[in-house]
C-alpha cells in the first residue's frame, strides 16, 4: 500500500510539473544558465558561472546547443562572471537568433507600467510616469517626464529623462550598465548605495563624490528631486539627452 501511494505521488508530481513547464518557464529568473551552458558546450569554458555546479549549465544549455543558436562573438569581448547577464542578453536578442516581437502604438501622454517581460523593452517619449519591473532584456526609454521606477532588470538600460517630478527616479536590483540621458532643465540629487560598479558623469559641472565603497553622491544642476540607485551590478553613466545635444550643435 505504501509503495503504491509513493508511486502515485511521484506520478502526480511528474504530471503537474510537466504540465506547468508548458505554460511557464522554469528558468524565467535565471536567463544565464542556458546561455552560458550553450557557450560551455561549444568551447569548454565554464568560467562564466563559478558559483553553481556545471551539470545545470550543461542540461539547460543543451537545447540551445542542439538547436544551433548563434553565440555572441568572443573577439572584442571579455566574457566572464561579471558580464554573464550581458552575454545572455546578447545571445537572446542581439545575436540574430529567432524571437518574438510585439509592437504597441500608444498615446504619448500615458502612465506606463510594464512587468515580467522576457525580452527587450523599448519605448519612445512618454509624458507620464514610468514603472518597469522584472525585465529579462535590454531596456530603452525615450525622454520620460515625471516619476520613473526601474526594478529587477537583467540587461543594459538607456533612459532619457526630460523632467523629474518630486517623487524622483528609483533604480534597484539591476544587472547591467545604465545610461541616464538627462535634459538640460533636470535638477536632481543623486544617491547610490550598494553599487558593484562605477558612476561616471559626462555632464558639465557635475562631479561624482564617492563616500565609501559602493556609495556615490552627486548634485545635478541646483539639486532637488532624488535619483536613487540600490543594488546595481554595473556602471551608471550620466549623459546629456541626445535630442538636446543635437539642438545645441545646430545653434
N, C-alpha and C positions, 0 to 999 in steps of 0.2 A: 504493500500500500504506500509506504513511504517513498519507495523508488518510483512508483508511478506518479505520485504527486510531484516529486522533484522533476521528473521528465516533462510533466505537463507545464510546470512553471517555466522551465527552460524554453520549451516550445513557444509559450505565450510571449516570453521576453523577446525571442528572435522575431516573432511576427510583429510585435509592437515596434521594436527598434527598426526593423526593416521597412515598415510602412512609413515611419517618421522620416527616414532618410530620403524618401521620395518627395517630401514636402519641404523639409528644411535641411540646411547644410550642417553637418556635424563639425565643420571647420570654419564656421562663419567668423568667429572671433580670433582665428589663428590662420591668416592667409599665408603665413610664412612657410609652413611645413610642406605643402605641395610644391611650391616654387623652388625652395632650396633642395628638396628631395629630388626633383627632376634634374637640377643642376648637378647634384652629387652623383646621380646615376650616369650623367654624361661625362663628368671629368674626375670623379672620385674625391672631390673636396667636400668634407663635412664641416669645415671650419666656420661656416656662417651661423650655425646653431650649435653651441658647445655646452648649453645648459639643459639639454634634453637628450635622451638616447637616440641612436641612429635608426633603430627599427621603425619608429613612427614616420620619420622622414622618408625612408625607403617605401613604406606602404602607401603613404599619401602622395608621394611623387611618382609612383609607378604609372598611374593612369595618364598623367601628363607626358611622361617619357614615352610610353607606348603610342600615344596619340601624335607624337612627333611635333610638339609645340616648338615655336621659335623661342630660344632662350636669349636673354639680354646679352649684348656683346661684352666680352671680357676686356678687350683692348680699350684703354682710355678710362676705365672704371676701376675703383678699388673696392670690390665687394667683400664685406666682412660682417661681423656681428652687428656693428653699429648701422650698417646700411642694408640690413636684411629686408626691412619693410619697403625701402625704395626699390630693391631688386624685385620683390614680389609685385609691386605696383607696375614696374617696367614690363615684367613678363605678361601680366594680365591685360594691360591696357595700352601699352606703347610699343610692344614688340611685333605687332602685326598679326596677332592671333585673333581668331574669330570671336565675336562677342555680341552682346545685345546693346542697343542704344535707344533711349526714349527721349523724345524732344517735346517740350511743352511750350506753347506760346501763351504768356500770361501778361496781364497789365503791369505797368511799371510801378504803380502805387499799390503795393500789397504788403502784407505781413507774411514772410516766407518761413516755413518750418519744414525741414527735411530730416528724416530719421531712418537708419537702417538701410542704407544704400550700399550694395556690394558692387561698386564700380565708381567711376569718376563722377563728380558733381560740378557742373559748370552753369553759371547764370550770368546774365547781363546786369545792367544797372538796376538798382532797386531803391525806390523811395519809401522805405519802411524798415521795420525790424527784421532781423535775420537770425534764425536759430538752426544750426546744422549739427547733428549729433549722429554718432555711430556710422561713419563713412569708411569703407574699405577701398580707398582710391584717392586720386587727386581731387582737390577742392579748389575751384576758381570762382571768385565772386567779383563782378564789376563794381563800380562805385556804389557803395551802400550808404544809406542815410539813417541815422538813429542808433538803436541798440543792436549789438551783434554778439552772438554766443556760438562758440565752436567747441565741441567736446567729443572725445573719443574718435579722433581722426587718425587713420592709418594711411598716411600719404602726405605728399607735399601740398602746401597751400599758398595761393596768391589771392589776397583780398584787398580790394580798393575801398577806402573809407573817405567819402567826401565830407561827411559831417558826423560827429558823435554827440549823442544827447547825454543827459545827466546820468543815466544808468550805465553808460560806457560799453566797453568791449571785454569779453571774457574768453580766454583761451585756456583749455585744460585737457590733459590726457591726450596729447598729440604726438604721434611718432612720425616725424618728418620735418622738413625745413619750412619756415613760414616767412613769406614776404608780405609786409603791410604797406600798401601804396596809399599814402596819406595826401589829402587835399591841402592846398595852401592855407585854408582857414581852420584847419584842425588844431585845437588846443587841448592838450591832454597830459596827464601824469601817467607814466609807465612804471609798473611794478611787476617783477618776475621773481618767483621762488621755485626752488627745485628744478632748476634748469640743467639739463645734460647737453649743453651746447653753448654757443656764444650769442651775444646780442650785438648787432652791427647797425650803425646809422649812416646812411648816405645823405641825410638831411642837413642842410647848412645850419650851424649854430646849435645843433643837438648833440650833447655829449652823454655817453653812456657811463654811468657810475657802477662799478662792481663792488658791492659792500663786502661780500664774503662768497664762499663757494656756492654757486648756483643761485645767487641773489643779485639782481640788477635793478637799477632805477634810472629814470631819465625824465626830464621835463621837456615837453614838445610845445613850442610857442610860449604862451603865457601860462600853460598848465590848465587844469580843470578836470574834465571827465576822465575817469580811470580806464586804462588799458591794462588788464591784469592777466598774467600768464602763470600757470602752475602745472608742473609735471610734464614738461616739454622735452622730448628726446630729439633734439635737432636745433638748428640755428634760427634766430629771429632777425630779420633784416628790415629796417625802415627805409623806404624809398619815397620819392615824390610820385604822385599819380601820373601815369603815362600820358593821359589826356592833357593835363595842365603843363607837363613838360613840353609837349609838342606845341602848345599855345605860346609858351614863353619863347620857343625857338623861332616862331613866326613873327614875333614883335621886332 
